[in-house]
Amino acid sequence: MLADAARMPFAAHCFDLIVSNHSLEHFDALEATLREVGRILKPDGALYIAVPDASTFTDRVYRWLGRGGGHVNPFRSAPDLAALVTSLTGQPLRGTTVLFSSLSFLNSHNFVTPPPRRIAVFAWGNETFLAILMAILRACDRRLGTRWSRYGWSFRFGKVDGAQPAEVWINVCVRCGSGHSEAYLRQNATLHKMAGLFPSYRCPACGCFNFLAPELTAPTL
């Protein structure tokens, strides 16, 4: 159904689950939309939300390339956003997970229309270049405590199993964007070592070449 998210044509308390996957950053009427979500979600329902972190390298690149990219709500604090959602929907926060980037939106394999000229900065979306760049960014995060490879958060509200995952999946494919745990990749993916030193894998979902990064402990939000 096509409708205004701030005025949804549904009866109160009619949904068991609502998923807002990378959409809240695009809504002009953010608070009205969240109130509508609270109105149509059952009191014992579940709510999943994922958004980009506007302070990250990935989101800044996305907005620089797309001259804003349609992001009208810049979220910079996971606790602040979670508190806003709870206050407007009435649903308690059950868990938050940090999401990691692969810059797959820059990958030339994913171009549907001609990309902006600015993408020349990223080797016109060359896949190998992106794999190397992401390996460098992840290494900086691991060794220097930076946030270069992050891009956002996912939140779980309401009646859900809200246990924080023990693993944070930093290995995200530079082509299809699929994330996998290091343990899963070591068991199920085709692994190699470039020059005998740098472990790499073929994505189980699409077969793309990626460098394998060790898992991080749960990062600070």
Backbone torsions as a table, in degrees:
resi	resn	phi	psi	omega
1	MET	NA	134.1	176.5
2	LEU	-93.5	120.0	-177.0
3	ALA	-157.6	166.9	176.3
4	ASP	-76.3	123.9	-177.7
5	ALA	-62.9	-23.8	179.1
6	ALA	-86.8	-4.4	179.2
7	ARG	-145.4	66.1	-173.9
8	MET	-77.1	134.2	-174.5
9	PRO	-84.2	56.4	179.9
10	PHE	-128.1	152.7	176.8
11	ALA	-69.2	157.4	179.2
12	ALA	-65.1	142.3	173.5
13	HIS	54.4	51.9	-177.2
14	CYS	-113.2	-4.3	-178.2
15	PHE	-117.7	138.5	175.4
16	ASP	-81.5	-31.1	-175.3
17	LEU	-143.7	136.5	173.1
18	ILE	-126.6	131.3	178.7
19	VAL	-115.9	123.5	175.3
20	SER	-119.1	90.3	-172.8
21	ASN	-99.1	100.4	-179.8
22	HIS	55.6	54.3	178.5
23	SER	-129.6	-31.9	-176.2
24	LEU	-59.0	-28.7	179.9
25	GLU	-68.4	-12.7	-176.7
26	HIS	-101.0	-8.3	-173.2
27	PHE	-89.7	123.0	176.1
28	ASP	-64.3	-45.4	-178.1
29	ALA	-93.3	69.8	-173.5
30	LEU	-63.3	-50.4	-176.4
31	GLU	-65.3	-39.6	178.1
32	ALA	-64.5	-37.7	178.4
33	THR	-64.5	-44.5	179.8
34	LEU	-65.6	-35.3	175.6
35	ARG	-64.5	-38.9	177.0
36	GLU	-64.9	-39.4	176.6
37	VAL	-59.8	-45.0	177.9
38	GLY	-64.1	-33.1	-178.6
39	ARG	-71.1	-42.9	-173.4
40	ILE	-88.8	-12.9	179.2
41	LEU	-84.6	137.3	177.4
42	LYS	-62.6	148.8	-180.0
43	PRO	-56.3	-31.2	178.1
44	ASP	-103.1	25.0	-179.0
45	GLY	-85.4	-178.7	-178.8
46	ALA	-125.1	146.4	-178.5
47	LEU	-132.7	127.1	176.0
48	TYR	-115.9	131.0	179.6
49	ILE	-133.4	134.7	171.5
50	ALA	-130.2	135.7	-178.8
51	VAL	-144.0	156.8	173.2
52	PRO	-79.2	153.4	172.9
53	ASP	-92.2	114.9	-173.8
54	ALA	-67.8	-11.6	-179.8
55	SER	-90.7	-1.4	-175.8
56	THR	-87.0	159.0	177.0
57	PHE	-59.3	-44.4	-177.2
58	THR	-60.2	-47.4	-177.5
59	ASP	-67.7	-36.2	178.3
60	ARG	-66.0	-40.0	176.7
61	VAL	-63.7	-44.2	-179.8
62	TYR	-58.4	-46.3	-178.5
63	ARG	-71.9	-31.6	178.0
64	TRP	-67.9	-43.2	179.7
65	LEU	-68.9	-41.3	-175.4
66	GLY	-96.2	13.9	-179.7
67	ARG	50.2	48.7	179.7
68	GLY	113.8	-34.7	177.3
69	GLY	62.4	15.3	-179.5
70	GLY	80.4	5.8	-179.8
71	HIS	-84.7	104.3	-178.9
72	VAL	-99.5	-14.4	178.5
73	ASN	-117.7	104.9	179.9
74	PRO	-86.7	105.4	179.0
75	PHE	-89.4	127.6	-178.3
76	ARG	-124.7	-4.5	-178.5
77	SER	-138.4	118.3	178.2
78	ALA	-64.2	-46.0	178.6
79	PRO	-60.7	-38.9	-179.7
80	ASP	-65.9	-42.5	179.7
81	LEU	-67.4	-42.2	179.0
82	ALA	-60.5	-40.9	179.1
83	ALA	-65.2	-38.7	178.1
84	LEU	-64.3	-45.1	-179.8
85	VAL	-61.7	-44.9	-180.0
86	THR	-63.2	-41.7	-177.8
87	SER	-67.1	-30.4	-175.9
88	LEU	-96.7	-21.3	179.9
89	THR	-107.1	-20.7	-176.7
90	GLY	80.3	4.8	-177.4
91	GLN	-97.8	127.7	-179.1
92	PRO	-74.4	148.1	177.0
93	LEU	-73.2	132.8	178.6
94	ARG	-110.1	-22.4	-179.7
95	GLY	-178.2	150.5	178.4
96	THR	-133.0	138.4	179.2
97	THR	-128.4	133.9	174.5
98	VAL	-76.2	134.1	179.2
99	LEU	-105.1	144.6	-177.2
100	PHE	-114.8	154.2	-171.7
101	SER	-95.7	163.4	166.9
102	SER	-134.1	0.0	-176.2
103	LEU	57.7	30.7	-177.1
104	SER	-63.1	-23.0	178.7
105	PHE	-68.7	-12.6	176.4
106	LEU	-92.6	-10.9	-173.5
107	ASN	-68.6	127.0	-177.5
108	SER	-62.1	-25.0	177.4
109	HIS	-65.3	-19.6	-175.7
110	ASN	-101.1	3.5	-179.0
111	PHE	-70.2	128.3	174.3
112	VAL	-102.4	-38.0	175.5
113	THR	-122.0	162.7	178.6
114	PRO	-56.0	130.3	-178.1
115	PRO	-74.9	162.7	175.8
116	PRO	-65.0	153.2	-176.7
117	ARG	-62.3	-24.4	-179.0
118	ARG	-61.3	-19.6	-178.1
119	ILE	-67.8	-9.5	174.8
120	ALA	-58.5	-28.0	177.8
121	VAL	-59.6	-28.4	-178.6
122	PHE	-107.6	39.8	176.2
123	ALA	54.9	36.6	178.8
124	TRP	56.0	30.7	176.2
125	GLY	78.7	22.2	178.8
126	ASN	-60.4	130.3	-172.3
127	GLU	-66.2	-42.5	179.1
128	THR	-64.7	-40.9	176.8
129	PHE	-58.5	-44.3	-179.5
130	LEU	-65.4	-38.8	178.6
131	ALA	-62.5	-41.4	179.0
132	ILE	-68.0	-44.2	179.7
133	LEU	-59.5	-45.7	-179.4
134	MET	-65.2	-36.4	177.1
135	ALA	-61.8	-39.9	178.8
136	ILE	-67.3	-44.6	-179.2
137	LEU	-63.5	-40.9	179.8
138	ARG	-67.8	-36.9	177.8
139	ALA	-65.1	-39.5	176.7
140	CYS	-62.5	-43.2	178.5
141	ASP	-60.8	-42.4	-175.3
142	ARG	-71.4	-39.5	-172.3
143	ARG	-96.8	-28.7	-175.2
144	LEU	-111.4	-6.5	179.2
145	GLY	75.4	23.2	178.7
146	THR	-81.7	-177.3	-177.8
147	ARG	-127.1	27.7	-171.6
148	TRP	-64.4	-32.7	-174.6
149	SER	-95.3	3.0	176.8
150	ARG	-81.6	160.5	170.9
151	TYR	-143.7	-14.2	-179.5
152	GLY	178.2	-159.1	-178.9
153	TRP	-140.9	156.3	166.6
154	SER	-120.4	144.5	-177.7
155	PHE	-125.8	146.3	175.2
156	ARG	-125.2	123.3	-178.3
157	PHE	-120.3	156.6	172.3
158	GLY	84.1	-146.9	-173.8
159	LYS	-86.9	80.2	179.0
160	VAL	-139.4	163.1	172.7
161	ASP	-76.8	105.1	-171.0
162	GLY	-98.4	16.3	-179.8
163	ALA	-60.3	131.9	178.2
164	GLN	-66.7	127.6	179.3
165	PRO	-57.3	140.1	179.1
166	ALA	-68.0	-29.9	-178.6
167	GLU	-108.4	141.2	172.7
168	VAL	-107.7	118.4	-172.3
169	TRP	-81.6	96.6	179.5
170	ILE	-84.6	-21.0	-178.6
171	ASN	-83.4	101.8	-178.8
172	VAL	-123.2	131.3	-174.7
173	CYS	-67.5	136.3	-178.5
174	VAL	-76.4	-7.7	176.1
175	ARG	-104.4	-60.1	-173.6
176	CYS	-94.5	-12.5	178.5
177	GLY	78.9	9.2	178.6
178	SER	-72.9	133.6	177.2
179	GLY	-103.0	142.8	178.0
180	HIS	-141.8	152.7	175.4
181	SER	-73.6	155.9	178.0
182	GLU	-60.4	-41.4	-178.8
183	ALA	-62.7	-40.9	179.3
184	TYR	-64.0	-42.7	-178.3
185	LEU	-66.2	-39.6	179.5
186	ARG	-65.4	-27.8	-178.2
187	GLN	-90.1	-33.2	-169.7
188	ASN	-116.9	-16.6	-177.1
189	ALA	-96.9	163.2	174.8
190	THR	-84.3	112.7	-175.2
191	LEU	-101.0	148.1	176.7
192	HIS	-141.0	170.9	171.5
193	LYS	-130.1	115.6	179.6
194	MET	-75.2	127.1	-177.6
195	ALA	56.1	23.6	178.7
196	GLY	72.8	5.4	-173.5
197	LEU	-122.4	-42.4	-169.6
198	PHE	-103.2	109.9	-178.7
199	PRO	-68.0	140.7	178.6
200	SER	-139.6	168.2	-179.8
201	TYR	-149.1	162.4	171.4
202	ARG	-100.2	126.0	-176.5
203	CYS	-56.9	127.4	178.1
204	PRO	-62.1	-22.4	-177.2
205	ALA	-85.6	-38.5	-174.5
206	CYS	-131.8	-8.1	178.9
207	GLY	83.9	6.5	-177.8
208	CYS	-73.1	147.5	177.0
209	PHE	-75.0	132.0	176.1
210	ASN	-143.7	153.4	170.3
211	PHE	-84.7	144.0	-179.0
212	LEU	-91.9	126.8	179.7
213	ALA	-112.0	141.4	175.5
214	PRO	-63.5	147.1	178.8
215	GLU	-64.8	147.8	173.4
216	LEU	-92.7	152.9	167.6
217	THR	-69.1	162.3	-176.0
218	ALA	-54.0	116.8	-176.1
219	PRO	-78.5	160.8	175.5
220	THR	-70.8	137.3	-178.4
221	LEU	-72.7	NA	NA
